[in-house]
Amino acid sequence: MARRGVESALVGAFQELSRIFGESRVVSAAGHLAQGAAQTRDVVDSNVAAVLGLAGLPSRRDVQALRRQLDVMQVTLANLSRKLDRVIEEQAASDSSDSAAKHTRKRATHRRGRPSHD
């Protein structure tokens, strides 16, 4: 909420300056100010990342890279899990059909081996 107050104060100040000095000059100055602020932020971010690195702590960029790698690993793990489930189901079906075939052969062999009562 404080950020909105600062933003509205800046907008009001730029509008007042535009009225006094002319819009093009204020827009140009605002552009330079924004560019300088962005460069300053980049330098600060770089310095903070260097200090975090020296302290052995991950930077925001490091954490984001790890998060992306974890996302990829989760997808890969989910795919492997589905494939493993499929292999287990196929193996169970194969074992079931093999067992039924052995049982059928056993019956047929047993029947042939009986003496005939004719």
MDTraj code that builds the backbone (N, CA, C; nanometers):
import mdtraj as md
import numpy as np

residues = "MET ALA ARG ARG GLY VAL GLU SER ALA LEU VAL GLY ALA PHE GLN GLU LEU SER ARG ILE PHE GLY GLU SER ARG VAL VAL SER ALA ALA GLY HIS LEU ALA GLN GLY ALA ALA GLN THR ARG ASP VAL VAL ASP SER ASN VAL ALA ALA VAL LEU GLY LEU ALA GLY LEU PRO SER ARG ARG ASP VAL GLN ALA LEU ARG ARG GLN LEU ASP VAL MET GLN VAL THR LEU ALA ASN LEU SER ARG LYS LEU ASP ARG VAL ILE GLU GLU GLN ALA ALA SER ASP SER SER ASP SER ALA ALA LYS HIS THR ARG LYS ARG ALA THR HIS ARG ARG GLY ARG PRO SER HIS ASP".split()
xyz = np.array([
    [0.0829, -0.1185, 0.0000],
    [0.0000, 0.0000, 0.0000],
    [0.0876, 0.1252, 0.0000],
    [0.1990, 0.1223, 0.0684],
    [0.2904, 0.2365, 0.0714],
    [0.3486, 0.2615, -0.0665],
    [0.3651, 0.1530, -0.1416],
    [0.4206, 0.1661, -0.2766],
    [0.3260, 0.2463, -0.3660],
    [0.1974, 0.2210, -0.3517],
    [0.0994, 0.2969, -0.4310],
    [0.1041, 0.4444, -0.3965],
    [0.1238, 0.4741, -0.2686],
    [0.1332, 0.6136, -0.2267],
    [0.2539, 0.6821, -0.2889],
    [0.3665, 0.6105, -0.2926],
    [0.4882, 0.6657, -0.3532],
    [0.4673, 0.6849, -0.5033],
    [0.4066, 0.5838, -0.5675],
    [0.3825, 0.5937, -0.7122],
    [0.2904, 0.7104, -0.7453],
    [0.1846, 0.7249, -0.6680],
    [0.0916, 0.8358, -0.6970],
    [0.1591, 0.9703, -0.6698],
    [0.2455, 0.9764, -0.5688],
    [0.3186, 1.1011, -0.5409],
    [0.4128, 1.1343, -0.6561],
    [0.4795, 1.0314, -0.7115],
    [0.5688, 1.0541, -0.8263],
    [0.4909, 1.1002, -0.9488],
    [0.3786, 1.0384, -0.9733],
    [0.2961, 1.0785, -1.0879],
    [0.2512, 1.2224, -1.0710],
    [0.2068, 1.2561, -0.9528],
    [0.1647, 1.3944, -0.9265],
    [0.2794, 1.4925, -0.9453],
    [0.3997, 1.4559, -0.8985],
    [0.5161, 1.5440, -0.9128],
    [0.5509, 1.5617, -1.0605],
    [0.5493, 1.4509, -1.1373],
    [0.5801, 1.4613, -1.2807],
    [0.4762, 1.5458, -1.3548],
    [0.3510, 1.5350, -1.3155],
    [0.2475, 1.6165, -1.3791],
    [0.2696, 1.7649, -1.3493],
    [0.3045, 1.7939, -1.2260],
    [0.3291, 1.9340, -1.1882],
    [0.4527, 1.9869, -1.2607],
    [0.5597, 1.9073, -1.2660],
    [0.6805, 1.9496, -1.3374],
    [0.6530, 1.9679, -1.4864],
    [0.5697, 1.8802, -1.5431],
    [0.5340, 1.8934, -1.6848],
    [0.4622, 2.0258, -1.7097],
    [0.3766, 2.0639, -1.6180],
    [0.3023, 2.1895, -1.6321],
    [0.3989, 2.3079, -1.6258],
    [0.4995, 2.2985, -1.5383],
    [0.5911, 2.4110, -1.5196],
    [0.6970, 2.4156, -1.6304],
    [0.7639, 2.3052, -1.6582],
    [0.8791, 2.3050, -1.7495],
    [0.8490, 2.2578, -1.8911],
    [0.7345, 2.2049, -1.9131],
    [0.7020, 2.1523, -2.0452],
    [0.7146, 1.9997, -2.0453],
    [0.6221, 1.9380, -2.1132],
    [0.6110, 1.7923, -2.1090],
    [0.7326, 1.7195, -2.1659],
    [0.7855, 1.7672, -2.2776],
    [0.8958, 1.6945, -2.3413],
    [1.0200, 1.6915, -2.2523],
    [1.0498, 1.8022, -2.1860],
    [1.1672, 1.8063, -2.0983],
    [1.1494, 1.7128, -1.9787],
    [1.0295, 1.7098, -1.9240],
    [1.0029, 1.6250, -1.8070],
    [1.0043, 1.4775, -1.8470],
    [0.9481, 1.4464, -1.9620],
    [0.9478, 1.3074, -2.0101],
    [1.0910, 1.2615, -2.0342],
    [1.1719, 1.3474, -2.0932],
    [1.3125, 1.3131, -2.1168],
    [1.3858, 1.2913, -1.9846],
    [1.3646, 1.3803, -1.8898],
    [1.4290, 1.3666, -1.7588],
    [1.3810, 1.2409, -1.6877],
    [1.2530, 1.2114, -1.6979],
    [1.1978, 1.0908, -1.6348],
    [1.2588, 0.9655, -1.6969],
    [1.2794, 0.9690, -1.8284],
    [1.3421, 0.8559, -1.8969],
    [1.4843, 0.8332, -1.8478],
    [1.5586, 0.9426, -1.8359],
    [1.6960, 0.9309, -1.7844],
    [1.6959, 0.8798, -1.6403],
    [1.6013, 0.9295, -1.5621],
    [1.5904, 0.8866, -1.4231],
    [1.5589, 0.7363, -1.4151],
    [1.4661, 0.6906, -1.4958],
    [1.4291, 0.5484, -1.4958],
    [1.5462, 0.4619, -1.5416],
    [1.6180, 0.5078, -1.6432],
    [1.7336, 0.4338, -1.6936],
    [1.8425, 0.4253, -1.5858],
    [1.8684, 0.5346, -1.5201],
    [1.9671, 0.5360, -1.4114],
    [1.9253, 0.4452, -1.2970],
    [1.7965, 0.4463, -1.2639],
    [1.7460, 0.3600, -1.1562],
    [1.7623, 0.2134, -1.1929],
    [1.7342, 0.1794, -1.3180],
    [1.7497, 0.0403, -1.3632],
    [1.8955, -0.0029, -1.3570],
    [1.9861, 0.0846, -1.4000],
    [2.1284, 0.0512, -1.3937],
    [2.1741, 0.0355, -1.2493],
    [2.1267, 0.1233, -1.1633],
    [2.1618, 0.1146, -1.0208],
    [2.1110, -0.0150, -0.9606],
    [1.9891, -0.0525, -0.9959],
    [1.9328, -0.1773, -0.9444],
    [2.0146, -0.2966, -0.9928],
    [2.0558, -0.2959, -1.1195],
    [2.1377, -0.4051, -1.1722],
    [2.2691, -0.4173, -1.0956],
    [2.3308, -0.3031, -1.0666],
    [2.4575, -0.3039, -0.9918],
    [2.4349, -0.3563, -0.8501],
    [2.3290, -0.3091, -0.7865],
    [2.2982, -0.3545, -0.6506],
    [2.2695, -0.5045, -0.6508],
    [2.1890, -0.5526, -0.7450],
    [2.1585, -0.6956, -0.7545],
    [2.2854, -0.7774, -0.7738],
    [2.3734, -0.7289, -0.8589],
    [2.4996, -0.7979, -0.8837],
    [2.5850, -0.8026, -0.7569],
    [2.5919, -0.6903, -0.6867],
    [2.6703, -0.6846, -0.5633],
    [2.6108, -0.7748, -0.4548],
    [2.4800, -0.7748, -0.4432],
    [2.4145, -0.8615, -0.3445],
    [2.4413, -1.0079, -0.3785],
    [2.4328, -1.0442, -0.5058],
    [2.4603, -1.1824, -0.5470],
    [2.6044, -1.2201, -0.5142],
    [2.6980, -1.1272, -0.5340],
    [2.8394, -1.1544, -0.5028],
    [2.8577, -1.1759, -0.3531],
    [2.7939, -1.0922, -0.2710],
    [2.8048, -1.1070, -0.1255],
    [2.7418, -1.2391, -0.0808],
    [2.6272, -1.2727, -0.1371],
    [2.5630, -1.3996, -0.1027],
    [2.6523, -1.5174, -0.1422],
    [2.7155, -1.5057, -0.2592],
    [2.8072, -1.6101, -0.3040],
    [2.9250, -1.6262, -0.2100],
    [2.9793, -1.5153, -0.1640],
    [3.0907, -1.5218, -0.0688],
    [3.0477, -1.5850, 0.0628],
    [2.9229, -1.5623, 0.1013],
    [2.8713, -1.6189, 0.2256],
    [2.8238, -1.7628, 0.2069],
    [2.8274, -1.8120, 0.0832],
    [2.7828, -1.9483, 0.0568],
    [2.6317, -1.9623, 0.0499],
    [2.5616, -1.8522, 0.0288],
    [2.4159, -1.8533, 0.0197],
    [2.3727, -1.8365, -0.1254],
    [2.2638, -1.9023, -0.1637],
    [2.2180, -1.8892, -0.3026],
    [2.1532, -1.7534, -0.3285],
    [2.1726, -1.7030, -0.4489],
    [2.1070, -1.5777, -0.4881],
    [1.9666, -1.6098, -0.5388],
    [1.8889, -1.5084, -0.5652],
    [1.7549, -1.5271, -0.6212],
    [1.7637, -1.6003, -0.7549],
    [1.8620, -1.5647, -0.8358],
    [1.8820, -1.6296, -0.9659],
    [1.9146, -1.7783, -0.9475],
    [1.9990, -1.8092, -0.8465],
    [2.0325, -1.9491, -0.8170],
    [1.9079, -2.0285, -0.7774],
    [1.8262, -1.9686, -0.6925],
    [1.7050, -2.0356, -0.6458],
    [1.6088, -2.0574, -0.7628],
    [1.5956, -1.9592, -0.8500],
    [1.5080, -1.9746, -0.9663],
    [1.5583, -2.0852, -1.0584],
    [1.6896, -2.0936, -1.0790],
    [1.7465, -2.1996, -1.1631],
    [1.7215, -2.3368, -1.1007],
    [1.7388, -2.3463, -0.9693],
    [1.7110, -2.4731, -0.9008],
    [1.5640, -2.5100, -0.9104],
    [1.4772, -2.4102, -0.8990],
    [1.3331, -2.4359, -0.9095],
    [1.2978, -2.4898, -1.0478],
    [1.3596, -2.4334, -1.1528],
    [1.3347, -2.4837, -1.2885],
    [1.3843, -2.6278, -1.3023],
    [1.5014, -2.6555, -1.2465],
    [1.5555, -2.7915, -1.2534],
    [1.4656, -2.8894, -1.1776],
    [1.4122, -2.8470, -1.0627],
    [1.3207, -2.9326, -0.9875],
    [1.1924, -2.9595, -1.0657],
    [1.1427, -2.8585, -1.1345],
    [1.0225, -2.8771, -1.2168],
    [1.0469, -2.9820, -1.3245],
    [1.1631, -2.9741, -1.3907],
    [1.1970, -3.0711, -1.4948],
    [1.2094, -3.2109, -1.4337],
    [1.2723, -3.2195, -1.3165],
    [1.2890, -3.3491, -1.2512],
    [1.1554, -3.4088, -1.2081],
    [1.0626, -3.3245, -1.1635],
    [0.9306, -3.3738, -1.1242],
    [0.8557, -3.4314, -1.2440],
    [0.8638, -3.3645, -1.3576],
    [0.7979, -3.4137, -1.4779],
    [0.8609, -3.5464, -1.5203],
    [0.9927, -3.5532, -1.5166],
    [1.0625, -3.6757, -1.5538],
    [1.0251, -3.7895, -1.4600],
    [1.0203, -3.7619, -1.3303],
    [0.9838, -3.8634, -1.2322],
    [0.8401, -3.9112, -1.2532],
    [0.7501, -3.8209, -1.2827],
    [0.6107, -3.8583, -1.3080],
    [0.6021, -3.9480, -1.4310],
    [0.6767, -3.9139, -1.5375],
    [0.6769, -3.9972, -1.6577],
    [0.7336, -4.1355, -1.6283],
    [0.8428, -4.1421, -1.5531],
    [0.9016, -4.2714, -1.5172],
    [0.8047, -4.3539, -1.4325],
    [0.7357, -4.2888, -1.3422],
    [0.6393, -4.3584, -1.2569],
    [0.5274, -4.4199, -1.3413],
    [0.4761, -4.3442, -1.4383],
    [0.3710, -4.3971, -1.5265],
    [0.4228, -4.5148, -1.6077],
    [0.5455, -4.5044, -1.6598],
    [0.6028, -4.6136, -1.7383],
    [0.6230, -4.7370, -1.6510],
    [0.6709, -4.7176, -1.5287],
    [0.6909, -4.8298, -1.4382],
    [0.5581, -4.8969, -1.4058],
    [0.4542, -4.8192, -1.3819],
    [0.3211, -4.8758, -1.3578],
    [0.2757, -4.9594, -1.4766],
    [0.3004, -4.9090, -1.5970],
    [0.2615, -4.9816, -1.7174],
    [0.3376, -5.1142, -1.7287],
    [0.4680, -5.1118, -1.7000],
    [0.5494, -5.2335, -1.7074],
    [0.5012, -5.3353, -1.6035],
    [0.4704, -5.2888, -1.4829],
    [0.4213, -5.3785, -1.3779],
    [0.2885, -5.4407, -1.4186],
    [0.1986, -5.3606, -1.4757],
    [0.0693, -5.4128, -1.5209],
    [0.0884, -5.5158, -1.6318],
    [0.1782, -5.4861, -1.7273],
    [0.2034, -5.5803, -1.8359],
    [0.2637, -5.7097, -1.7821],
    [0.3551, -5.6987, -1.6846],
    [0.4169, -5.8170, -1.6259],
    [0.3132, -5.9004, -1.5514],
    [0.2249, -5.8328, -1.4781],
    [0.1198, -5.9044, -1.4048],
    [0.0262, -5.9756, -1.5015],
    [-0.0085, -5.9093, -1.6100],
    [-0.0957, -5.9716, -1.7099],
    [-0.0254, -6.0904, -1.7750],
    [0.1037, -6.0771, -1.8024],
    [0.1812, -6.1847, -1.8624],
    [0.1920, -6.3027, -1.7663],
    [0.2196, -6.2746, -1.6392],
    [0.2286, -6.3813, -1.5387],
    [0.0953, -6.4521, -1.5237],
    [-0.0120, -6.3760, -1.5277],
    [-0.1459, -6.4322, -1.5136],
    [-0.1783, -6.5245, -1.6311],
    [-0.1460, -6.4816, -1.7518],
    [-0.1745, -6.5652, -1.8693],
    [-0.0830, -6.6869, -1.8730],
    [0.0428, -6.6730, -1.8290],
    [0.1349, -6.7870, -1.8225],
    [0.0849, -6.8898, -1.7216],
    [0.0370, -6.8440, -1.6087],
    [-0.0138, -6.9329, -1.5046],
    [-0.1364, -7.0077, -1.5539],
    [-0.2239, -6.9381, -1.6232],
    [-0.3440, -7.0024, -1.6768],
    [-0.3064, -7.1050, -1.7824],
    [-0.2097, -7.0772, -1.8670],
    [-0.1669, -7.1714, -1.9700],
    [-0.1035, -7.2951, -1.9066],
    [-0.0225, -7.2803, -1.8029],
    [0.0395, -7.3947, -1.7344],
    [-0.0675, -7.4810, -1.6704],
    [-0.1669, -7.4157, -1.6093],
    [-0.2749, -7.4886, -1.5441],
    [-0.3532, -7.5705, -1.6470],
    [-0.3789, -7.5123, -1.7633],
    [-0.4510, -7.5810, -1.8697],
    [-0.3694, -7.6990, -1.9210],
    [-0.2384, -7.6829, -1.9408],
    [-0.1520, -7.7928, -1.9882],
    [-0.1465, -7.9050, -1.8857],
    [-0.1440, -7.8690, -1.7575],
    [-0.1375, -7.9670, -1.6512],
    [-0.2628, -8.0544, -1.6533],
    [-0.3797, -7.9913, -1.6713],
    [-0.5059, -8.0665, -1.6784],
    [-0.5059, -8.1617, -1.7966],
    [-0.4611, -8.1098, -1.9114],
    [-0.4614, -8.1928, -2.0326],
    [-0.3674, -8.3120, -2.0145],
    [-0.2529, -8.2945, -1.9562],
    [-0.1574, -8.4020, -1.9338],
    [-0.2143, -8.5019, -1.8337],
    [-0.2782, -8.4545, -1.7321],
    [-0.3361, -8.5400, -1.6305],
    [-0.4481, -8.6263, -1.6895],
    [-0.5311, -8.5698, -1.7743],
    [-0.6413, -8.6435, -1.8366],
    [-0.5883, -8.7515, -1.9303],
    [-0.4834, -8.7218, -2.0051],
    [-0.4268, -8.8198, -2.0979],
    [-0.3645, -8.9363, -2.0227],
    [-0.3150, -8.9102, -1.9072],
    [-0.2467, -9.0132, -1.8303],
    [-0.3407, -9.1087, -1.7575],
    [-0.4708, -9.0829, -1.7552],
    [-0.5681, -9.1690, -1.6860],
    [-0.5891, -9.2977, -1.7650],
    [-0.6038, -9.4027, -1.6940],
    [-0.6392, -9.5279, -1.7660],
    [-0.7825, -9.5223, -1.8145],
    [-0.8046, -9.5824, -1.9237],
    [-0.9366, -9.5827, -1.9857],
    [-1.0197, -9.6940, -1.9255],
    [-1.1486, -9.6687, -1.8973],
    [-1.2402, -9.7675, -1.8381],
    [-1.3382, -9.8193, -1.9422],
    [-1.2987, -9.8347, -2.0616],
    [-1.3885, -9.8828, -2.1668],
    [-1.4065, -10.0294, -2.1633],
])
top = md.Topology()
chain = top.add_chain()
for i, resn in enumerate(residues, 1):
    res = top.add_residue(resn, chain, resSeq=i)
    for name in ("N", "CA", "C"):
        top.add_atom(name, md.element.get_by_symbol(name[0]), res)
traj = md.Trajectory(xyz[None], top)
